[in-house]
Amino acid sequence: WAMNGSHHHPNQIPAHRVVNSKGLLTGKVHFGDPGLMQKLLENEGIEIVDDQIIRFNELFWNPVKELSEF
């Protein structure tokens, strides 16, 4: 729910980066324009085909792995 309301926040929150565990753009319905989420990701250099992030395993941020040193 927090990500759903994020586009109404006065500070820009990168909610377009929140995808499901398989790299699918399942949250695109929350952006009003169904193509906006994909456009924002593509503006960051992310390749997407049929709502699927290409090379998702290379781009995925795993907090367990990334934050394990803290």
GROMACS elastic network, one bead per residue, 0.5 to 0.9 nm:
[ bonds ]
;  ai    aj funct       b0    kb
    1     5     6  0.64925   500
    1     6     6  0.86390   500
    2     5     6  0.54954   500
    2     6     6  0.61698   500
    3     7     6  0.77879   500
    3    13     6  0.86064   500
    3    15     6  0.59571   500
    3    16     6  0.89361   500
    3    18     6  0.80629   500
    3    27     6  0.88601   500
    3    30     6  0.85733   500
    4     7     6  0.72294   500
    4     8     6  0.88452   500
    4    15     6  0.82661   500
    4    27     6  0.81847   500
    4    30     6  0.58759   500
    4    31     6  0.82714   500
    5     8     6  0.57143   500
    5     9     6  0.72192   500
    5    30     6  0.83471   500
    6     9     6  0.53043   500
    6    10     6  0.88401   500
    6    11     6  0.88285   500
    6    12     6  0.78888   500
    6    13     6  0.62434   500
    6    14     6  0.84691   500
    6    15     6  0.67218   500
    7    10     6  0.81702   500
    7    11     6  0.87342   500
    7    12     6  0.72086   500
    7    13     6  0.70981   500
    7    14     6  0.88793   500
    7    15     6  0.76283   500
    7    30     6  0.85801   500
    7    31     6  0.74831   500
    8    11     6  0.85964   500
    8    12     6  0.87030   500
    9    12     6  0.67010   500
    9    13     6  0.75102   500
   10    13     6  0.88736   500
   12    15     6  0.86161   500
   13    16     6  0.83490   500
   14    17     6  0.59273   500
   14    18     6  0.79440   500
   15    18     6  0.55064   500
   15    19     6  0.88332   500
   15    37     6  0.86192   500
   16    19     6  0.75908   500
   16    25     6  0.86258   500
   16    27     6  0.80073   500
   16    28     6  0.78741   500
   16    31     6  0.84257   500
   16    36     6  0.84406   500
   16    37     6  0.52457   500
   16    38     6  0.78432   500
   16    40     6  0.67243   500
   16    41     6  0.67999   500
   17    25     6  0.89937   500
   17    37     6  0.81532   500
   17    40     6  0.86065   500
   17    41     6  0.69969   500
   18    23     6  0.89034   500
   18    25     6  0.80766   500
   18    26     6  0.89973   500
   18    27     6  0.75062   500
   19    22     6  0.77810   500
   19    23     6  0.55807   500
   19    24     6  0.57863   500
   19    25     6  0.53293   500
   19    26     6  0.63978   500
   19    27     6  0.66185   500
   19    28     6  0.88611   500
   19    53     6  0.89937   500
   20    23     6  0.53761   500
   20    24     6  0.55230   500
   20    25     6  0.68455   500
   20    26     6  0.64654   500
   20    27     6  0.80520   500
   21    24     6  0.74903   500
   21    60     6  0.87434   500
   22    52     6  0.80314   500
   22    53     6  0.84452   500
   22    56     6  0.75677   500
   22    57     6  0.86536   500
   23    26     6  0.86463   500
   23    51     6  0.83215   500
   23    52     6  0.57529   500
   23    53     6  0.52712   500
   23    54     6  0.80844   500
   23    55     6  0.89387   500
   23    56     6  0.57919   500
   23    57     6  0.83560   500
   23    60     6  0.80799   500
   24    27     6  0.84339   500
   24    50     6  0.86823   500
   24    51     6  0.55975   500
   24    53     6  0.63747   500
   25    28     6  0.57300   500
   25    29     6  0.89323   500
   25    37     6  0.75548   500
   25    38     6  0.75496   500
   25    51     6  0.52721   500
   25    52     6  0.64828   500
   25    53     6  0.78132   500
   26    29     6  0.73714   500
   26    51     6  0.78755   500
   27    30     6  0.58394   500
   27    31     6  0.78203   500
   27    37     6  0.80685   500
   28    31     6  0.56726   500
   28    32     6  0.79821   500
   28    33     6  0.80213   500
   28    34     6  0.56367   500
   28    35     6  0.73057   500
   28    36     6  0.73825   500
   28    37     6  0.55410   500
   28    38     6  0.77419   500
   28    51     6  0.89776   500
   29    32     6  0.63521   500
   29    33     6  0.75691   500
   29    34     6  0.57710   500
   29    35     6  0.89813   500
   29    37     6  0.87397   500
   30    33     6  0.82941   500
   30    34     6  0.80242   500
   30    37     6  0.88531   500
   31    34     6  0.64332   500
   31    35     6  0.82563   500
   31    36     6  0.64095   500
   31    37     6  0.66449   500
   32    35     6  0.86423   500
   32    36     6  0.77500   500
   33    36     6  0.53961   500
   33    37     6  0.80975   500
   34    37     6  0.70388   500
   34    38     6  0.82155   500
   35    38     6  0.55250   500
   35    39     6  0.61765   500
   35    40     6  0.87919   500
   36    40     6  0.61151   500
   36    41     6  0.86132   500
   37    40     6  0.52682   500
   37    41     6  0.63439   500
   37    42     6  0.86345   500
   38    41     6  0.51556   500
   38    42     6  0.60282   500
   38    43     6  0.85184   500
   38    46     6  0.86314   500
   38    47     6  0.88750   500
   38    48     6  0.71362   500
   38    51     6  0.75227   500
   39    42     6  0.50381   500
   39    43     6  0.60836   500
   39    44     6  0.87753   500
   40    43     6  0.50948   500
   40    44     6  0.67255   500
   40    46     6  0.89026   500
   41    44     6  0.51731   500
   41    45     6  0.66990   500
   41    46     6  0.54242   500
   41    47     6  0.78363   500
   41    48     6  0.82635   500
   42    47     6  0.60483   500
   42    48     6  0.73132   500
   43    46     6  0.72642   500
   46    53     6  0.70227   500
   46    54     6  0.75246   500
   46    55     6  0.88979   500
   46    59     6  0.87491   500
   47    52     6  0.84555   500
   47    53     6  0.59888   500
   47    54     6  0.54907   500
   47    55     6  0.80986   500
   48    51     6  0.60521   500
   48    52     6  0.53432   500
   48    54     6  0.55845   500
   49    52     6  0.52819   500
   49    53     6  0.66447   500
   49    54     6  0.69424   500
   50    53     6  0.84738   500
   52    56     6  0.82513   500
   53    56     6  0.53946   500
   53    59     6  0.88773   500
   54    57     6  0.84791   500
   54    58     6  0.89870   500
   54    59     6  0.89467   500
   55    58     6  0.54958   500
   55    59     6  0.66922   500
   55    60     6  0.88268   500
   56    59     6  0.50681   500
   56    60     6  0.57608   500
   57    60     6  0.54201   500
   57    61     6  0.88302   500
   58    61     6  0.86508   500
   61    64     6  0.89692   500
   61    65     6  0.83250   500
   61    66     6  0.73268   500
   62    65     6  0.54307   500
   62    66     6  0.59449   500
   62    67     6  0.82858   500
   63    67     6  0.54429   500
   63    68     6  0.77169   500
   64    67     6  0.56161   500
   64    68     6  0.57174   500
   65    68     6  0.53976   500
   65    69     6  0.81948   500
   66    69     6  0.73311   500
   66    70     6  0.89170   500
   67    70     6  0.56877   500
